[in-house]
Amino acid sequence: MAPTADTSGWSATAPATFTFSSAGSKTAYAWAKDSAGNVSAARTATVVITTINLPLEDVTPPTITFISPSSKYVYGSNIGIKANSADNVAVTKMELYVDGKLQLTTSASAINTKVSITKGVHEIVVKSYDAANNVASSSKTVNRFF
């Protein structure tokens, strides 16, 4: 049924969105009213509303497992660093830092490399990212004696 010029709810601007309470074929109606109170004939548009089951938002960060170095004491200038990462969706990137300096970036879910370090105490940090940009970080402190 068409509204009259006296019907409440007239607006000077068209709505940006519509909300339908259920799925299915829906017809939207629009009328215009001029300053003299004349109401136009209806314009209609039919749309089909479907429901989509979207996946839940991923808020779970990846997990990181350090494999080596297995001891906090290391010998020699080159140490092996090996770490794996897993995620409930997918690991998209891993980074390796030694003493805050980026050493390696990979799109794989594992790091297996050697880095050169000087004598003294060093911090090794591995970061892992997933597709939702969740990030995990794991660190180890090592002490090179010789």
C-alpha atoms as a printed R data frame, in Angstrom:
    type eleno elety resid chain resno      x       y      z
1   ATOM     1    CA   MET     A     1  0.000   0.000  0.000
2   ATOM     2    CA   ALA     A     2  1.404   3.388 -0.997
3   ATOM     3    CA   PRO     A     3  2.025   5.924  1.789
4   ATOM     4    CA   THR     A     4  0.166   9.197  1.871
5   ATOM     5    CA   ALA     A     5  1.776  12.614  2.123
6   ATOM     6    CA   ASP     A     6  0.792  12.621  5.839
7   ATOM     7    CA   THR     A     7  2.383   9.248  6.628
8   ATOM     8    CA   SER     A     8  5.261   9.523  9.120
9   ATOM     9    CA   GLY     A     9  8.775   8.369  8.233
10  ATOM    10    CA   TRP     A    10  9.433  10.471  5.136
11  ATOM    11    CA   SER     A    11 13.106  11.374  4.843
12  ATOM    12    CA   ALA     A    12 14.983  13.871  2.683
13  ATOM    13    CA   THR     A    13 17.724  11.283  2.015
14  ATOM    14    CA   ALA     A    14 17.539   7.688  0.881
15  ATOM    15    CA   PRO     A    15 18.709   5.048  3.369
16  ATOM    16    CA   ALA     A    16 22.179   3.610  2.758
17  ATOM    17    CA   THR     A    17 21.220   0.071  3.870
18  ATOM    18    CA   PHE     A    18 18.197  -2.145  4.370
19  ATOM    19    CA   THR     A    19 17.854  -4.992  6.832
20  ATOM    20    CA   PHE     A    20 15.720  -8.017  5.998
21  ATOM    21    CA   SER     A    21 14.706 -10.398  8.761
22  ATOM    22    CA   SER     A    22 15.010 -13.580  6.716
23  ATOM    23    CA   ALA     A    23 16.437 -15.082  3.549
24  ATOM    24    CA   GLY     A    24 14.493 -15.434  0.313
25  ATOM    25    CA   SER     A    25 13.112 -13.257 -2.460
26  ATOM    26    CA   LYS     A    26 12.362  -9.729 -1.222
27  ATOM    27    CA   THR     A    27 10.868  -6.701 -2.964
28  ATOM    28    CA   ALA     A    28 11.861  -3.217 -1.850
29  ATOM    29    CA   TYR     A    29  9.514  -0.293 -2.583
30  ATOM    30    CA   ALA     A    30 10.392   3.388 -2.836
31  ATOM    31    CA   TRP     A    31  8.232   6.502 -3.191
32  ATOM    32    CA   ALA     A    32  9.093  10.165 -3.469
33  ATOM    33    CA   LYS     A    33  7.147  13.104 -2.080
34  ATOM    34    CA   ASP     A    34  7.569  16.628 -3.377
35  ATOM    35    CA   SER     A    35  7.210  19.891 -1.464
36  ATOM    36    CA   ALA     A    36  3.556  20.187 -2.562
37  ATOM    37    CA   GLY     A    37  2.752  16.818 -0.953
38  ATOM    38    CA   ASN     A    38  2.438  14.821 -4.166
39  ATOM    39    CA   VAL     A    39  3.479  11.159 -3.769
40  ATOM    40    CA   SER     A    40  5.037   9.387 -6.747
41  ATOM    41    CA   ALA     A    41  4.195   5.971 -8.079
42  ATOM    42    CA   ALA     A    42  6.214   3.187 -6.472
43  ATOM    43    CA   ARG     A    43  9.596   2.070 -7.807
44  ATOM    44    CA   THR     A    44 10.461  -1.512 -6.929
45  ATOM    45    CA   ALA     A    45 13.466  -3.774 -6.931
46  ATOM    46    CA   THR     A    46 13.531  -7.468 -6.147
47  ATOM    47    CA   VAL     A    47 16.527  -9.127 -4.561
48  ATOM    48    CA   VAL     A    48 17.254 -12.633 -3.353
49  ATOM    49    CA   ILE     A    49 18.779 -12.789  0.113
50  ATOM    50    CA   THR     A    50 20.869 -15.872  0.862
51  ATOM    51    CA   THR     A    51 22.569 -16.870  4.053
52  ATOM    52    CA   ILE     A    52 26.283 -17.448  4.052
53  ATOM    53    CA   ASN     A    53 28.019 -19.354  6.785
54  ATOM    54    CA   LEU     A    54 31.199 -17.355  7.294
55  ATOM    55    CA   PRO     A    55 34.084 -18.934  9.168
56  ATOM    56    CA   LEU     A    56 34.649 -17.730 12.685
57  ATOM    57    CA   GLU     A    57 37.281 -15.062 13.057
58  ATOM    58    CA   ASP     A    58 40.702 -16.596 13.636
59  ATOM    59    CA   VAL     A    59 42.139 -15.255 16.867
60  ATOM    60    CA   THR     A    60 44.452 -18.188 17.608
61  ATOM    61    CA   PRO     A    61 48.150 -17.411 17.165
62  ATOM    62    CA   PRO     A    62 50.535 -20.034 15.815
63  ATOM    63    CA   THR     A    63 52.625 -22.203 18.120
64  ATOM    64    CA   ILE     A    64 56.412 -22.384 17.935
65  ATOM    65    CA   THR     A    65 58.631 -25.330 18.877
66  ATOM    66    CA   PHE     A    66 62.361 -24.680 19.283
67  ATOM    67    CA   ILE     A    67 64.373 -27.753 18.327
68  ATOM    68    CA   SER     A    68 67.862 -26.259 18.444
69  ATOM    69    CA   PRO     A    69 69.874 -24.949 20.037
70  ATOM    70    CA   SER     A    70 68.830 -27.384 22.730
71  ATOM    71    CA   SER     A    71 71.207 -25.984 25.351
72  ATOM    72    CA   LYS     A    72 71.760 -22.480 26.626
73  ATOM    73    CA   TYR     A    73 75.513 -23.047 26.203
74  ATOM    74    CA   VAL     A    74 76.946 -23.122 22.678
75  ATOM    75    CA   TYR     A    75 80.452 -23.610 21.323
76  ATOM    76    CA   GLY     A    76 81.847 -22.263 18.090
77  ATOM    77    CA   SER     A    77 80.943 -19.243 16.026
78  ATOM    78    CA   ASN     A    78 78.227 -20.930 13.914
79  ATOM    79    CA   ILE     A    79 75.192 -22.225 15.747
80  ATOM    80    CA   GLY     A    80 72.337 -24.191 14.246
81  ATOM    81    CA   ILE     A    81 68.862 -22.817 14.784
82  ATOM    82    CA   LYS     A    82 65.879 -24.993 14.046
83  ATOM    83    CA   ALA     A    83 62.249 -24.189 14.903
84  ATOM    84    CA   ASN     A    84 58.861 -25.359 13.670
85  ATOM    85    CA   SER     A    85 55.536 -23.549 13.717
86  ATOM    86    CA   ALA     A    86 51.946 -24.779 13.466
87  ATOM    87    CA   ASP     A    87 48.611 -22.978 13.249
88  ATOM    88    CA   ASN     A    88 44.922 -23.871 13.247
89  ATOM    89    CA   VAL     A    89 44.633 -22.376  9.716
90  ATOM    90    CA   ALA     A    90 48.078 -21.816  8.179
91  ATOM    91    CA   VAL     A    91 51.457 -20.318  8.990
92  ATOM    92    CA   THR     A    92 52.205 -17.575  6.441
93  ATOM    93    CA   LYS     A    93 55.572 -16.247  7.629
94  ATOM    94    CA   MET     A    94 58.358 -16.911 10.107
95  ATOM    95    CA   GLU     A    95 61.133 -14.541 11.176
96  ATOM    96    CA   LEU     A    96 64.416 -15.182 12.986
97  ATOM    97    CA   TYR     A    97 66.116 -12.482 15.066
98  ATOM    98    CA   VAL     A    98 69.455 -12.641 16.869
99  ATOM    99    CA   ASP     A    99 70.026  -9.860 19.403
100 ATOM   100    CA   GLY     A   100 67.123  -7.900 17.892
101 ATOM   101    CA   LYS     A   101 68.497  -8.019 14.331
102 ATOM   102    CA   LEU     A   102 66.442  -9.753 11.646
103 ATOM   103    CA   GLN     A   103 68.437 -12.684 10.234
104 ATOM   104    CA   LEU     A   104 65.884 -14.573  8.151
105 ATOM   105    CA   THR     A   105 62.315 -14.334  6.824
106 ATOM   106    CA   THR     A   106 60.542 -17.284  5.248
107 ATOM   107    CA   SER     A   107 57.033 -18.187  4.124
108 ATOM   108    CA   ALA     A   108 57.628 -21.744  5.308
109 ATOM   109    CA   SER     A   109 56.445 -23.131  8.648
110 ATOM   110    CA   ALA     A   110 59.974 -24.123  9.659
111 ATOM   111    CA   ILE     A   111 63.381 -22.526 10.102
112 ATOM   112    CA   ASN     A   112 66.562 -24.557  9.771
113 ATOM   113    CA   THR     A   113 69.664 -22.393  9.425
114 ATOM   114    CA   LYS     A   114 73.050 -21.516 10.888
115 ATOM   115    CA   VAL     A   115 74.038 -18.080 12.135
116 ATOM   116    CA   SER     A   116 77.386 -16.700 13.212
117 ATOM   117    CA   ILE     A   117 77.644 -15.251 16.726
118 ATOM   118    CA   THR     A   118 80.439 -13.759 18.805
119 ATOM   119    CA   LYS     A   119 81.438 -14.838 22.313
120 ATOM   120    CA   GLY     A   120 78.973 -13.852 25.007
121 ATOM   121    CA   VAL     A   121 75.245 -13.968 25.699
122 ATOM   122    CA   HIS     A   122 72.781 -13.731 22.793
123 ATOM   123    CA   GLU     A   123 68.998 -13.728 22.471
124 ATOM   124    CA   ILE     A   124 67.393 -15.760 19.683
125 ATOM   125    CA   VAL     A   125 63.786 -14.864 18.842
126 ATOM   126    CA   VAL     A   126 61.512 -16.686 16.416
127 ATOM   127    CA   LYS     A   127 58.233 -15.092 15.334
128 ATOM   128    CA   SER     A   128 55.452 -16.853 13.469
129 ATOM   129    CA   TYR     A   129 52.486 -15.238 11.670
130 ATOM   130    CA   ASP     A   130 49.234 -16.718 10.388
131 ATOM   131    CA   ALA     A   131 46.821 -15.612  7.659
132 ATOM   132    CA   ALA     A   132 44.778 -13.537 10.156
133 ATOM   133    CA   ASN     A   133 48.003 -11.733 11.163
134 ATOM   134    CA   ASN     A   134 48.078 -13.356 14.586
135 ATOM   135    CA   VAL     A   135 51.683 -13.522 15.767
136 ATOM   136    CA   ALA     A   136 53.514 -15.737 18.209
137 ATOM   137    CA   SER     A   137 57.004 -15.198 19.552
138 ATOM   138    CA   SER     A   138 59.400 -17.563 21.286
139 ATOM   139    CA   SER     A   139 62.893 -16.822 22.526
140 ATOM   140    CA   LYS     A   140 66.011 -18.553 23.819
141 ATOM   141    CA   THR     A   141 69.078 -17.096 25.428
142 ATOM   142    CA   VAL     A   142 72.394 -18.740 24.572
143 ATOM   143    CA   ASN     A   143 75.922 -18.183 25.858
144 ATOM   144    CA   ARG     A   144 78.857 -18.819 23.505
145 ATOM   145    CA   PHE     A   145 82.030 -19.668 25.438
146 ATOM   146    CA   PHE     A   146 84.616 -20.367 22.741
